[in-house]
Structure formats: C-alpha cells, structure tokens
Amino acid sequence: METGFEYETSFEFAEFAVFGGMTLFIFLGLTILMIVSYWKVFQKAGKQGWEAIVPIYNLIVLMQISKTPLWMLVLVFIPIINFIGAPIVMIAISLNMAKVFGKDTVFGILLIIFPYIMYPILAFGPDQYIGEKTEVPIGE
C-alpha cells in the first residue's frame, strides 16, 4: 500500500525532526534573551519593562530612549522604501543607543553586528542611561 511518503530510511526523517527541534529551541532561546534584554534596557532608561514586548510601540519607545527622531519611523512603514529605510533606522537607533548609555561608536557598531551579545551586555552591565546629557543624535 502506498502512503505517499517515500523515505529510504526512517533515520532521515528523524534527522530532520531533530534538526527542526534544535532550530526551534535556539530561536526561542534567542527570542527570550532579547525580550529580557530589551525589558531591562527599557527599565534602565526609566520606561516600563512591558513596553518592550508590544509590537510597533516598542520601536517608538526605543527611538525615544535612543533619541532617534520619530520621523525616521516613516522609513520603516513605506512599502519598497522600507527595504533600505528599516536598516537605516536600526543603524541610527543602535549608534544612538550606545551614545545615550555613555558608550562609544565602536559599541554602537557592535550593537548593529552582534545584537544578541551586545544588548544583554548593555542590559545587565553596569552602564547607566545618560540620555538627558547626550548631544544631538544621528538623524537630526
């Protein structure tokens, strides 16, 4: 009787299932790490932690924390332009985020390249939010 599934061995299916399960586990772990990191960064900046988990609103708050101009948000939501605009906005946010936490441009570049490492360092490290004392941000 034909079942429609033709695997040479059941081992191939098991390998696929294990790989898929491991990928899901890693994805969920990184997602939880970033949620907790953003939550802590928001709290350090004087915002409520729950604001980090509300879609779109968290981007607005992140722009406020990093002192990135809110007009740049338009670049994220215009179709076709957002392919170029969204990365530009995230670069500006990362560079400004480093600045408002008293870090240098190199830290901002590392935030862009390695966010899963650098945001937890920013969140759980000794750095304090100094946004009030920060000069003109990128994008203004």
LINURSUL-V165581 format. One record per residue. RES is the residue in three letters. SS is DSSP state (alpha for helix, beta for strand, coil for the rest). BURIAL is b if it has 24 or more other C-alpha atoms within 12 Angstrom, else e. Layout:
# LINURSUL-V165581
res = {RES,RES}
ss = {SS,SS}
burial = {BURIAL,BURIAL}
This chain:
# LINURSUL-V165581
res = {MET,GLU,THR,GLY,PHE,GLU,TYR,GLU,THR,SER,PHE,GLU,PHE,ALA,GLU,PHE,ALA,VAL,PHE,GLY,GLY,MET,THR,LEU,PHE,ILE,PHE,LEU,GLY,LEU,THR,ILE,LEU,MET,ILE,VAL,SER,TYR,TRP,LYS,VAL,PHE,GLN,LYS,ALA,GLY,LYS,GLN,GLY,TRP,GLU,ALA,ILE,VAL,PRO,ILE,TYR,ASN,LEU,ILE,VAL,LEU,MET,GLN,ILE,SER,LYS,THR,PRO,LEU,TRP,MET,LEU,VAL,LEU,VAL,PHE,ILE,PRO,ILE,ILE,ASN,PHE,ILE,GLY,ALA,PRO,ILE,VAL,MET,ILE,ALA,ILE,SER,LEU,ASN,MET,ALA,LYS,VAL,PHE,GLY,LYS,ASP,THR,VAL,PHE,GLY,ILE,LEU,LEU,ILE,ILE,PHE,PRO,TYR,ILE,MET,TYR,PRO,ILE,LEU,ALA,PHE,GLY,PRO,ASP,GLN,TYR,ILE,GLY,GLU,LYS,THR,GLU,VAL,PRO,ILE,GLY,GLU}
ss = {coil,coil,coil,coil,coil,coil,coil,coil,coil,alpha,alpha,alpha,alpha,alpha,alpha,alpha,alpha,alpha,alpha,alpha,alpha,alpha,alpha,alpha,alpha,alpha,alpha,alpha,alpha,alpha,alpha,alpha,alpha,alpha,alpha,alpha,alpha,alpha,alpha,alpha,alpha,alpha,alpha,alpha,coil,coil,coil,coil,alpha,alpha,alpha,alpha,alpha,coil,coil,coil,alpha,alpha,alpha,alpha,alpha,alpha,alpha,alpha,alpha,alpha,coil,coil,coil,alpha,alpha,alpha,alpha,alpha,alpha,alpha,alpha,coil,coil,coil,coil,alpha,alpha,alpha,alpha,alpha,alpha,alpha,alpha,alpha,alpha,alpha,alpha,alpha,alpha,alpha,alpha,alpha,alpha,alpha,coil,coil,coil,coil,alpha,alpha,alpha,alpha,alpha,alpha,alpha,alpha,alpha,coil,alpha,alpha,alpha,alpha,alpha,alpha,alpha,alpha,alpha,alpha,coil,coil,coil,coil,coil,coil,alpha,alpha,alpha,coil,coil,coil,coil,coil,coil,coil}
burial = {e,e,e,e,e,e,e,e,e,e,e,e,e,e,e,e,e,e,e,e,e,e,e,e,e,e,e,e,e,e,e,e,e,b,b,b,b,b,b,b,b,b,b,b,b,e,e,e,e,e,b,b,b,e,e,e,e,b,b,b,b,b,b,b,b,b,b,b,b,b,e,b,b,e,e,e,e,e,e,e,e,e,e,e,e,e,e,e,b,b,b,b,b,b,b,b,b,b,b,b,b,b,b,e,e,e,b,b,b,e,b,b,e,e,b,b,e,b,b,b,b,b,b,e,e,e,e,b,b,e,b,e,e,e,e,e,b,b,e,e}
